[in-house]
Amino acid sequence: MAIVDGEKRLTLLDLYNDITGQAWSMFDSEVEDQDEFEQNVMTSIQKSLSDLWHSYKFPFRERTQTIPTKNGGASYGVPDSLTENNIIQTNVNGKICYSVFCDNEPLKHNPDCRFSEPKIGKPEYFYFKQEKIYLYPIPDNKYTITIDYMTTYPALSEDGDEKQTLEDETDYINIPEKYQEIFRVTLMPLCMWNYLIAAETDENSEAYKIQYERAYKRLLQNCKKMDFDKHIGWRDI
């Protein structure tokens, strides 16, 4: 793994080198030249990363966005990776509560506020529209809005900007160091089994499938979340 300023990073180049060193070659997928081979590997990494990242609500996907309000400011921009649909929700006495807070007090989700008469005060409600969060009442002072959510962006650029996928050699996966190795050994066989080996009859297919399923199970165990209804397949081994 790459090390930058003492920080380990699982980069696209690391993954590419891992995969091209496996028991598989450009001839197994009937590609005709080196460029096609490299593109197949890149595509397999990107698709497998998306599959694995969104397969479960892993704790390393959790993020908190902090927004300082201003007097009279009704709406505020949010990162592209934050949408209304991926805000963390909890069930409290049969009611769904969003993890959106104003000075540590929960806000209620209410899209109908957009039709209400303008009102000034401490926010009690929120809704999303056109990639912005709207608050109601409109803040009359400086408050701190915090939003806990599951990011849909698994990658970071070399400069630390969020990305939807790995594109450049120095792009890296946005997870803490303690999860990097188990994530890597789960992602690699998934790439091989799902995207790079064309036929289930290939001699390596079953081996990579078993390797992936075992690694995925360990990944879930390491995350200490064992709700197995939220994942793509694994079997009890």
C-alpha positions in Angstrom: 0.0 0.0 0.0 1.1 3.6 -0.6 2.2 5.6 2.4 1.7 9.4 2.2 2.7 11.5 5.2 2.7 8.4 7.4 -0.8 7.4 6.3 -1.4 4.1 4.5 -3.6 4.4 1.4 -5.1 1.6 -0.6 -4.8 3.0 -4.1 -6.0 2.1 -7.5 -2.5 1.2 -8.5 -2.2 -1.2 -5.5 -5.4 -3.0 -6.5 -4.4 -3.1 -10.2 -1.1 -4.7 -9.3 -2.8 -7.2 -6.9 -5.2 -8.3 -9.6 -2.8 -8.6 -12.5 -0.7 -10.9 -10.3 -3.4 -13.4 -9.8 -4.0 -16.8 -11.5 -5.7 -15.2 -14.5 -4.4 -13.7 -17.7 -5.5 -11.5 -20.6 -6.2 -14.6 -22.6 -8.7 -16.0 -20.1 -11.3 -13.3 -21.0 -10.5 -13.5 -24.7 -9.2 -9.9 -24.9 -7.0 -9.1 -27.9 -4.5 -6.5 -26.8 -2.9 -4.9 -23.7 -5.2 -1.8 -23.8 -8.3 -4.0 -23.7 -6.8 -6.0 -20.9 -6.0 -2.9 -18.8 -9.5 -1.5 -19.4 -11.1 -4.8 -18.3 -9.1 -4.8 -15.1 -10.0 -1.1 -14.4 -13.7 -1.8 -15.1 -13.7 -4.8 -12.8 -12.2 -2.8 -10.0 -14.7 0.0 -10.3 -17.7 -2.3 -10.5 -16.6 -4.5 -7.7 -15.8 -1.6 -5.5 -19.3 -0.2 -6.0 -20.9 -3.6 -5.4 -18.9 -4.2 -2.2 -19.2 -0.6 -0.8 -23.0 -0.6 -1.2 -23.6 -4.2 -0.1 -23.8 -3.3 3.6 -24.0 -0.3 6.0 -20.4 -0.7 7.0 -19.3 1.6 9.9 -16.5 3.0 7.7 -19.1 4.5 5.4 -20.5 6.7 8.2 -19.9 10.5 7.9 -21.0 13.6 9.8 -21.6 16.8 8.0 -21.6 20.1 10.0 -23.4 23.2 8.7 -23.3 26.5 10.5 -26.4 28.5 9.9 -26.8 32.2 9.5 -29.6 34.6 10.3 -32.1 34.5 7.5 -30.4 31.6 5.6 -33.1 29.1 4.6 -31.1 26.7 2.5 -27.5 25.3 2.6 -25.4 23.2 0.2 -24.3 19.7 1.1 -21.6 17.4 -0.4 -22.6 15.4 -3.5 -22.2 12.2 -1.4 -25.0 13.3 0.9 -28.6 12.9 -0.1 -31.9 12.6 1.7 -31.9 8.9 1.0 -28.6 8.1 2.7 -29.1 10.0 6.0 -28.9 7.5 8.9 -32.4 6.7 10.2 -33.5 5.1 13.4 -36.8 3.7 14.6 -38.0 5.3 17.8 -41.2 4.0 19.2 -42.4 3.0 15.7 -41.4 6.4 14.1 -38.6 6.9 11.7 -36.2 9.6 12.9 -33.5 11.1 10.7 -30.1 11.8 12.1 -30.3 15.6 11.5 -29.8 17.9 14.5 -29.9 21.5 15.3 -27.6 22.2 18.3 -28.0 18.5 19.3 -31.8 18.7 19.1 -33.3 16.4 16.4 -35.1 18.0 13.5 -38.2 16.4 11.9 -38.4 15.6 8.2 -41.3 17.6 6.7 -41.2 18.4 2.9 -44.6 20.1 3.3 -42.8 23.0 5.0 -42.0 24.4 1.5 -45.7 25.3 1.3 -45.9 27.0 4.7 -45.8 30.7 5.3 -42.3 32.1 6.0 -41.4 31.9 9.6 -38.3 33.0 11.6 -36.9 31.1 14.6 -34.9 28.1 15.7 -35.3 25.3 13.0 -37.5 22.4 13.9 -37.9 20.8 10.4 -35.9 20.1 7.4 -36.3 18.8 3.8 -34.0 18.4 0.7 -34.5 20.0 -2.6 -32.1 20.4 -5.6 -29.1 19.2 -3.6 -29.7 21.6 -0.7 -31.1 21.2 2.8 -33.8 23.6 3.7 -34.6 24.5 7.3 -37.9 25.6 8.8 -38.4 27.9 10.6 -35.7 30.0 8.8 -32.9 30.4 11.3 -32.9 33.6 13.3 -29.4 33.1 14.7 -26.3 31.1 14.3 -27.0 27.4 14.9 -25.0 24.2 14.2 -26.7 21.6 12.0 -25.2 18.1 12.0 -26.2 15.3 9.7 -25.1 11.7 10.1 -25.2 9.8 6.8 -23.8 6.8 4.9 -21.6 8.1 2.1 -22.1 6.7 -1.4 -18.6 7.8 -2.5 -16.0 5.2 -1.8 -13.0 7.0 -3.2 -10.7 10.0 -2.6 -8.4 11.8 -4.9 -4.7 12.3 -4.0 -5.8 15.7 -2.7 -8.5 14.2 -0.5 -11.5 15.1 -2.6 -14.4 12.7 -2.6 -15.0 10.7 -5.8 -17.6 8.3 -7.0 -15.0 5.7 -8.0 -11.3 5.1 -8.5 -10.1 6.7 -11.7 -6.4 7.8 -11.3 -3.5 5.7 -10.1 -3.2 7.7 -6.9 -6.9 7.7 -6.0 -7.5 5.6 -2.9 -10.4 4.0 -1.0 -11.9 6.1 1.7 -11.6 3.8 4.7 -9.6 3.8 8.0 -6.3 2.0 8.0 -7.6 -0.8 10.3 -10.1 -1.9 7.6 -7.9 -1.6 4.6 -6.3 -5.1 4.5 -9.6 -7.0 5.1 -11.3 -4.8 2.5 -8.6 -5.5 0.0 -8.6 -9.3 0.4 -12.4 -9.2 0.0 -12.4 -6.9 -3.1 -9.7 -8.8 -5.0 -11.5 -12.1 -5.4 -14.8 -10.4 -6.0 -13.1 -8.7 -9.0 -11.8 -12.0 -10.3 -14.9 -14.1 -9.7 -17.6 -11.6 -10.8 -16.0 -9.7 -13.7 -12.7 -11.1 -14.9 -13.4 -14.8 -15.2 -15.9 -15.2 -17.9 -17.1 -18.7 -17.3 -18.1 -20.6 -14.1 -16.4 -23.6 -15.6 -13.0 -21.9 -15.4 -10.7 -23.8 -13.1 -10.2 -20.6 -11.0 -13.8 -19.5 -10.7 -15.0 -21.7 -7.8 -11.8 -21.0 -5.8 -12.2 -17.2 -6.1 -15.9 -17.5 -5.2 -15.1 -19.4 -2.0 -12.2 -17.0 -1.2 -14.5 -14.0 -1.6 -17.3 -15.4 0.5 -14.9 -16.2 3.4 -13.3 -12.8 3.2 -16.7 -11.1 3.1 -17.9 -12.9 6.2 -14.7 -11.9 8.0 -15.2 -8.3 6.9 -18.7 -8.3 8.4 -17.4 -9.8 11.6 -14.6 -7.2 11.9 -17.1 -4.5 11.5 -19.1 -6.1 14.4 -22.4 -5.8 12.6 -24.0 -9.2 11.9 -27.3 -8.3 10.3 -26.8 -10.6 7.3 -29.9 -9.4 5.5 -28.1 -6.3 4.2 -25.4 -8.0 2.1 -24.6 -9.6 -1.2 -24.3 -13.3 -0.9 -22.1 -15.3 1.3 -22.6 -18.8 2.7 -21.8 -20.3 6.1 -18.4 -21.9 5.7 
